[in-house]
Amino acid sequence: MKTYIQPGDAVTITAPVGGTTSGVGILIGDHLFGIATETVAVGVSTDIMTTGVVEIAKTSALEILAGETCFWDATGKEVDKTASGQKAVGVAVADAANPSATVKMLLVPSTRDAAA
């Protein structure tokens, strides 16, 4: 097919201000979230993983249960359960205790506002 570009499990982006850090989430615009596959400087072409299950940083002093929505805290570069002012980026696939540093999360195809 002439219009096909790539499968979509990883998407090529231009690293934004601050660049990317391998294994850390990144929100591009309002709706494209993924996990950086490599550490690169701003302006460099790189891939972000957009589907699958990842182990991602979370607010340590927070319990997240399997099935709960995870929201992206762009300042802390981690997920939490705070819907207000943040984007839903995944769903926990296993319980993560308080305290713990990470949660196993299924990435959602694109972010959405909490009210959506």
Order of alpha helices (4+ residues) and beta strands (2+ residues): beta-beta-beta-beta-beta-beta-beta-beta-beta
